[in-house]
Amino acid sequence: MFYYVYILLSKKDGKHYIGSTTNVEKRLLYHNTGKQKSTKYRIPFELIYHEKYDDKKIALQREKQIKSYKGGESFKKLITERSSR
């Protein structure tokens, strides 16, 4: 099983949400149908970035690291790199 760290962009308020899951498409649908309490007033979301890992622990550490970047130069660099791939 693979684990993913993902970044969503709210089309409503332009803010980002960072999370982890085993199924990115299913998780995006979960957010966009308003089932996630913390994000339901910010839908719709667009998946703008994700990374794939073999190990859940490493994925959770990476999620925490990305969350620590939020709003800083490292975060901006990470999400702008996606457009160059």
Backbone as JSON Lines, residues from 0, in Angstrom:
{"i":0,"aa":"M","n":[0.85,-1.18,0.0],"ca":[0.0,0.0,0.0],"c":[0.89,1.24,0.0]}
{"i":1,"aa":"F","n":[0.46,2.24,-0.73],"ca":[1.19,3.5,-0.78],"c":[0.49,4.55,0.07]}
{"i":2,"aa":"Y","n":[1.25,5.52,0.51],"ca":[0.74,6.64,1.3],"c":[1.11,7.93,0.57]}
{"i":3,"aa":"Y","n":[0.2,8.86,0.58],"ca":[0.38,10.11,-0.14],"c":[0.25,11.3,0.79]}
{"i":4,"aa":"V","n":[1.08,12.29,0.55],"ca":[0.96,13.58,1.19],"c":[0.45,14.5,0.09]}
{"i":5,"aa":"Y","n":[-0.57,15.29,0.39],"ca":[-1.18,16.09,-0.66],"c":[-1.42,17.53,-0.19]}
{"i":6,"aa":"I","n":[-1.53,18.41,-1.18],"ca":[-1.87,19.8,-0.91],"c":[-3.06,20.15,-1.8]}
{"i":7,"aa":"L","n":[-4.09,20.67,-1.17],"ca":[-5.28,21.13,-1.88],"c":[-5.32,22.64,-1.86]}
{"i":8,"aa":"L","n":[-5.9,23.21,-2.89],"ca":[-6.12,24.65,-2.95],"c":[-7.61,24.9,-2.96]}
{"i":9,"aa":"S","n":[-8.09,25.7,-2.02],"ca":[-9.5,26.06,-1.99],"c":[-9.75,27.11,-3.07]}
{"i":10,"aa":"K","n":[-10.67,26.82,-3.97],"ca":[-11.03,27.78,-5.01],"c":[-11.89,28.9,-4.44]}
{"i":11,"aa":"K","n":[-12.41,28.68,-3.25],"ca":[-13.26,29.68,-2.6],"c":[-12.43,30.77,-1.93]}
{"i":12,"aa":"D","n":[-11.44,30.36,-1.13],"ca":[-10.69,31.37,-0.37],"c":[-9.2,31.44,-0.72]}
{"i":13,"aa":"G","n":[-8.74,30.58,-1.64],"ca":[-7.35,30.61,-2.07],"c":[-6.35,30.07,-1.07]}
{"i":14,"aa":"K","n":[-6.84,29.46,0.01],"ca":[-5.95,28.9,1.03],"c":[-5.68,27.42,0.74]}
{"i":15,"aa":"H","n":[-4.63,26.92,1.37],"ca":[-4.2,25.55,1.15],"c":[-4.58,24.64,2.32]}
{"i":16,"aa":"Y","n":[-4.73,23.36,2.0],"ca":[-4.95,22.33,3.0],"c":[-3.93,21.23,2.73]}
{"i":17,"aa":"I","n":[-3.25,20.79,3.76],"ca":[-2.22,19.75,3.64],"c":[-2.69,18.53,4.42]}
{"i":18,"aa":"G","n":[-2.6,17.36,3.8],"ca":[-3.03,16.15,4.47],"c":[-2.31,14.93,3.93]}
{"i":19,"aa":"S","n":[-2.69,13.76,4.44],"ca":[-2.12,12.49,3.95],"c":[-3.24,11.46,3.86]}
{"i":20,"aa":"T","n":[-3.05,10.49,2.98],"ca":[-4.07,9.5,2.71],"c":[-3.48,8.31,1.96]}
{"i":21,"aa":"T","n":[-4.27,7.27,1.79],"ca":[-3.86,6.14,0.95],"c":[-4.5,6.23,-0.43]}
{"i":22,"aa":"N","n":[-5.47,7.14,-0.6],"ca":[-6.16,7.29,-1.88],"c":[-6.47,8.77,-2.12]}
{"i":23,"aa":"V","n":[-5.67,9.41,-2.94],"ca":[-5.78,10.85,-3.15],"c":[-7.11,11.24,-3.79]}
{"i":24,"aa":"E","n":[-7.53,10.51,-4.82],"ca":[-8.78,10.86,-5.51],"c":[-9.99,10.75,-4.58]}
{"i":25,"aa":"K","n":[-10.0,9.68,-3.8],"ca":[-11.1,9.47,-2.85],"c":[-11.11,10.56,-1.77]}
{"i":26,"aa":"R","n":[-9.93,10.94,-1.33],"ca":[-9.82,11.97,-0.29],"c":[-10.25,13.33,-0.83]}
{"i":27,"aa":"L","n":[-9.89,13.65,-2.08],"ca":[-10.33,14.9,-2.69],"c":[-11.85,14.94,-2.78]}
{"i":28,"aa":"L","n":[-12.45,13.85,-3.18],"ca":[-13.91,13.76,-3.24],"c":[-14.52,13.96,-1.86]}
{"i":29,"aa":"Y","n":[-13.91,13.37,-0.85],"ca":[-14.36,13.51,0.53],"c":[-14.39,14.98,0.95]}
{"i":30,"aa":"H","n":[-13.32,15.7,0.62],"ca":[-13.26,17.13,0.93],"c":[-14.32,17.9,0.13]}
{"i":31,"aa":"N","n":[-14.44,17.61,-1.16],"ca":[-15.33,18.38,-2.02],"c":[-16.81,18.09,-1.81]}
{"i":32,"aa":"T","n":[-17.14,17.03,-1.12],"ca":[-18.54,16.76,-0.81],"c":[-18.93,17.28,0.57]}
{"i":33,"aa":"G","n":[-17.99,17.97,1.22],"ca":[-18.29,18.6,2.51],"c":[-18.29,17.66,3.7]}
{"i":34,"aa":"K","n":[-17.74,16.47,3.53],"ca":[-17.72,15.49,4.64],"c":[-16.63,15.78,5.67]}
{"i":35,"aa":"Q","n":[-15.61,16.54,5.28],"ca":[-14.55,16.91,6.22],"c":[-14.99,18.2,6.92]}
{"i":36,"aa":"K","n":[-15.26,18.08,8.2],"ca":[-15.78,19.19,8.99],"c":[-14.93,20.47,8.89]}
{"i":37,"aa":"S","n":[-13.61,20.3,8.97],"ca":[-12.72,21.46,9.0],"c":[-12.61,22.19,7.66]}
{"i":38,"aa":"T","n":[-13.04,21.56,6.58],"ca":[-12.9,22.2,5.26],"c":[-14.21,22.41,4.52]}
{"i":39,"aa":"K","n":[-15.32,22.0,5.09],"ca":[-16.57,22.0,4.31],"c":[-17.03,23.39,3.87]}
{"i":40,"aa":"Y","n":[-16.62,24.44,4.55],"ca":[-17.03,25.79,4.16],"c":[-16.05,26.43,3.18]}
{"i":41,"aa":"R","n":[-15.05,25.65,2.75],"ca":[-14.03,26.18,1.84],"c":[-14.06,25.49,0.48]}
{"i":42,"aa":"I","n":[-15.04,24.63,0.23],"ca":[-15.11,23.91,-1.04],"c":[-15.53,24.85,-2.17]}
{"i":43,"aa":"P","n":[-15.12,24.56,-3.38],"ca":[-14.43,23.37,-3.88],"c":[-12.91,23.47,-3.75]}
{"i":44,"aa":"F","n":[-12.28,22.28,-3.75],"ca":[-10.83,22.17,-3.68],"c":[-10.29,21.59,-4.97]}
{"i":45,"aa":"E","n":[-9.05,21.95,-5.24],"ca":[-8.31,21.41,-6.38],"c":[-7.03,20.79,-5.83]}
{"i":46,"aa":"L","n":[-6.7,19.6,-6.28],"ca":[-5.44,18.97,-5.91],"c":[-4.32,19.65,-6.69]}
{"i":47,"aa":"I","n":[-3.36,20.24,-5.96],"ca":[-2.29,20.94,-6.66],"c":[-0.93,20.28,-6.49]}
{"i":48,"aa":"Y","n":[-0.82,19.34,-5.54],"ca":[0.48,18.71,-5.31],"c":[0.28,17.43,-4.52]}
{"i":49,"aa":"H","n":[1.09,16.41,-4.82],"ca":[1.12,15.2,-3.99],"c":[2.45,14.49,-4.14]}
{"i":50,"aa":"E","n":[2.8,13.75,-3.1],"ca":[4.0,12.93,-3.06],"c":[3.6,11.52,-2.62]}
{"i":51,"aa":"K","n":[4.31,10.51,-3.11],"ca":[3.99,9.12,-2.85],"c":[5.08,8.47,-1.99]}
{"i":52,"aa":"Y","n":[4.65,7.71,-0.99],"ca":[5.58,7.03,-0.07],"c":[5.17,5.58,0.15]}
{"i":53,"aa":"D","n":[6.16,4.75,0.43],"ca":[5.92,3.33,0.76],"c":[5.63,3.14,2.23]}
{"i":54,"aa":"D","n":[6.0,4.11,3.05],"ca":[5.93,3.98,4.5],"c":[5.05,5.06,5.11]}
{"i":55,"aa":"K","n":[4.07,4.66,5.9],"ca":[3.14,5.6,6.51],"c":[3.85,6.58,7.44]}
{"i":56,"aa":"K","n":[4.77,6.09,8.22],"ca":[5.49,6.94,9.18],"c":[6.25,8.06,8.45]}
{"i":57,"aa":"I","n":[6.89,7.71,7.36],"ca":[7.63,8.71,6.59],"c":[6.67,9.72,5.96]}
{"i":58,"aa":"A","n":[5.54,9.24,5.46],"ca":[4.54,10.14,4.88],"c":[4.02,11.12,5.93]}
{"i":59,"aa":"L","n":[3.76,10.64,7.14],"ca":[3.26,11.52,8.21],"c":[4.33,12.53,8.63]}
{"i":60,"aa":"Q","n":[5.58,12.11,8.64],"ca":[6.67,13.05,8.94],"c":[6.78,14.12,7.87]}
{"i":61,"aa":"R","n":[6.62,13.72,6.61],"ca":[6.68,14.67,5.51],"c":[5.5,15.64,5.57]}
{"i":62,"aa":"E","n":[4.32,15.14,5.89],"ca":[3.15,16.01,6.05],"c":[3.42,17.08,7.11]}
{"i":63,"aa":"K","n":[3.97,16.65,8.23],"ca":[4.29,17.58,9.32],"c":[5.33,18.61,8.86]}
{"i":64,"aa":"Q","n":[6.33,18.15,8.11],"ca":[7.35,19.06,7.6],"c":[6.74,20.1,6.66]}
{"i":65,"aa":"I","n":[5.89,19.67,5.75],"ca":[5.26,20.61,4.81],"c":[4.38,21.6,5.56]}
{"i":66,"aa":"K","n":[3.67,21.13,6.57],"ca":[2.84,22.03,7.37],"c":[3.69,23.09,8.07]}
{"i":67,"aa":"S","n":[4.91,22.73,8.45],"ca":[5.79,23.71,9.08],"c":[6.27,24.76,8.08]}
{"i":68,"aa":"Y","n":[6.25,24.42,6.78],"ca":[6.64,25.35,5.73],"c":[5.54,26.38,5.43]}
{"i":69,"aa":"K","n":[4.31,26.02,5.72],"ca":[3.14,26.76,5.24],"c":[3.3,28.28,5.38]}
{"i":70,"aa":"G","n":[3.13,28.95,4.26],"ca":[3.24,30.4,4.22],"c":[4.65,30.91,3.99]}
{"i":71,"aa":"G","n":[5.64,30.04,4.13],"ca":[7.03,30.47,3.97],"c":[7.56,30.23,2.57]}
{"i":72,"aa":"E","n":[8.79,30.59,2.37],"ca":[9.43,30.44,1.05],"c":[9.53,28.98,0.62]}
{"i":73,"aa":"S","n":[9.79,28.08,1.57],"ca":[9.89,26.66,1.23],"c":[8.57,26.12,0.7]}
{"i":74,"aa":"F","n":[7.47,26.58,1.3],"ca":[6.14,26.15,0.85],"c":[5.86,26.69,-0.54]}
{"i":75,"aa":"K","n":[6.14,27.95,-0.76],"ca":[5.91,28.57,-2.07],"c":[6.73,27.86,-3.15]}
{"i":76,"aa":"K","n":[7.97,27.53,-2.82],"ca":[8.84,26.83,-3.77],"c":[8.27,25.44,-4.09]}
{"i":77,"aa":"L","n":[7.81,24.74,-3.08],"ca":[7.25,23.41,-3.26],"c":[6.05,23.43,-4.19]}
{"i":78,"aa":"I","n":[5.12,24.34,-3.98],"ca":[3.91,24.34,-4.81],"c":[4.14,24.95,-6.19]}
{"i":79,"aa":"T","n":[5.17,25.75,-6.36],"ca":[5.47,26.27,-7.7],"c":[6.26,25.27,-8.51]}
{"i":80,"aa":"E","n":[6.97,24.36,-7.86],"ca":[7.7,23.31,-8.57],"c":[6.77,22.39,-9.33]}
{"i":81,"aa":"R","n":[5.55,22.24,-8.85],"ca":[4.59,21.34,-9.49],"c":[4.3,21.77,-10.92]}
{"i":82,"aa":"S","n":[4.3,23.09,-11.18],"ca":[3.99,23.56,-12.52],"c":[5.15,23.34,-13.49]}
{"i":83,"aa":"S","n":[6.33,23.08,-12.96],"ca":[7.48,22.85,-13.84],"c":[7.72,21.38,-14.12]}
{"i":84,"aa":"R","n":[6.88,20.5,-13.55],"ca":[7.05,19.04,-13.75],"c":[6.33,18.59,-15.01]}
